[in-house]
Amino acid sequence: MSITQDHVSQADMQPAGEDRPTADPMRGLIAPMVLLLSLAVVAIIAVAWFAAERLDHETENREVALARTALEAEADRMLFLARGLTFWDEAYEKLVVRPDIAWADDNIGSYATETSRVSHAIVLSTNGLTRMIFERGKPVDAMAEDYLAIDLLSDLTLRANASPMNMVVPVVRYGILDGQIHTIVASTFTPENATGSQLIWRPRAVLILASPIDDEFLAHVSRSFLLEDPAVSMRLPTSARVYAPISNDDAWAAAYITWEPSRPGTRLRQDLLIPIVVSLLAITLLAALYAHRLARARREAEAISRALDREVELRELKSRFISTVSHEMRTPLATIQAATDLLSHFSDRLTPEDVQKELDTIRDRVSDMDVLLGEALLLEKGETQRQEPEMIDLPGLIRNYWQNRIPSEGRTLLVKDERESPDQVLLDRRLLQQILGNLLQNALKYSSADAPVTARIVQQDGDLVISIIDQGIGIPQKDMHHVREPFSRAGNVGNVGGVGFGLSIVDRSVALLGGSFDLRSELGVGTTATVRLPLGRTGEKPI
């Protein structure tokens, strides 16, 4: 039977009746689709985010405007009340000309308190003295300075008196009374019948009304302007609350009306959070599925490629194996043939010693072929061997194999037994011979004739460590990962003969003994093969 080494193409390796894998036409579209979908979702998220921010900003501005409107409405209400009380002939008569406390109590104290939430009503004379004070609708014996700061009183009376003599123009300020912010209005008394008359300027009596910005006012703001949790703060509030200054001028503020921002944009973002997360998860899942599918397709393609390459390699290896084994067996067969011919034709002329020599030659060559076939069987079937341990003189075994089993004439072997007690070891002789024989043959073949080979024996941590060291050609680093595979040889062996499974036999035999095999080499310097075997461990081990 002959095996030709024809080139094997991938098409030749394709199993009959099966179509070759075809490219998925959608594979090239998935990545652009995922990218476009991702960009679309990101764009939608960005637009929604900025729209929500703009909505929050506009809503906050609207709520500030509503709060200002509420304050302006309160100020207008107090202005209207003050103008109505001071632009009235009877009020001028009863409060300025001939003060009447009973009339003032009925028409200012009780009326203003009950109908207009006025907490304090103060009447000042033309010279700024306190004429009467009503607190919560009741007259009290006190001075205006007991309630309002001097500078605020002066400002109110001055600005109120600055209006024309024949016209009531009340003024509004904000101040603190009894620790609470109030809307304060001041107006001068002007009789109705004085309208249109030519009155000279002179200080006039002043009415001051104060209305608290309290819970009732804030509840009205909440109902009318839909502001959430309105409150009054004497200090600038934190950024968590929206505020509007309570003042006549934004340059300064007596206090602040604050409320919780509605922030519909924030709620919108919260409502969109789940769809956004779901969309991102969907995109991620789609991308992961695409990546998984692409990786699987790539692995399948690589597996097919490796299988094809492996098939080609196996065909080449089998062809090389048959050729090499045939060549290796031809030499001992020729030797056996020559020995048998010599014995059959010239036995009467040979001495008994010559006959025995020829018979020993035949036996040795048969043993060589048996070893060769046994190693091939070990590699081919991964046979399980029953070990037969025996006591072995390890240095003697190494020297005997070097002198009698390999062509080592004229070569130097250095055996260094560095054990503290060089006793015999209990190991399987056949496996040990396979290990040492292959390592010694490799060291001999791949080193020059004048370079010695060293066998070093040590004992470490209860293990037997054997190192075969040569000064040969070495093994290239690119070949180190595959030289232990069957039928594999380094790329620099040249014309040196060999089957290519010596190191494979070593590797598997060491595994049968429960040990480890390490190989270190430097190109042009040499190779060190180290075998570590546990002592006293025997039994069967499949490989």
Secondary structure as UniProt FT lines:
FT   HELIX           10..13
FT   TURN            16..17
FT   TURN            25..26
FT   HELIX           27..86
FT   HELIX           89..92
FT   HELIX           93..97
FT   HELIX           101..104
FT   HELIX           105..110
FT   HELIX           111..116
FT   STRAND          120..124
FT   TURN            126..127
FT   STRAND          130..135
FT   TURN            136..137
FT   STRAND          138..140
FT   HELIX           144..146
FT   HELIX           150..161
FT   TURN            165..166
FT   STRAND          171..177
FT   TURN            178..179
FT   STRAND          180..188
FT   HELIX           192..194
FT   TURN            195..196
FT   STRAND          206..212
FT   HELIX           215..225
FT   STRAND          228..233
FT   TURN            239..240
FT   STRAND          242..246
FT   TURN            250..251
FT   STRAND          255..260
FT   HELIX           264..346
FT   HELIX           347..349
FT   HELIX           352..381
FT   STRAND          389..392
FT   HELIX           394..404
FT   TURN            409..410
FT   STRAND          413..417
FT   STRAND          425..428
FT   HELIX           429..445
FT   TURN            449..450
FT   STRAND          453..460
FT   TURN            461..462
FT   STRAND          463..469
FT   HELIX           477..479
FT   TURN            480..484
FT   TURN            486..487
FT   TURN            491..492
FT   TURN            494..495
FT   HELIX           502..512
FT   TURN            513..514
FT   STRAND          516..522
FT   TURN            523..525
FT   STRAND          526..534
FT   TURN            535..536
//
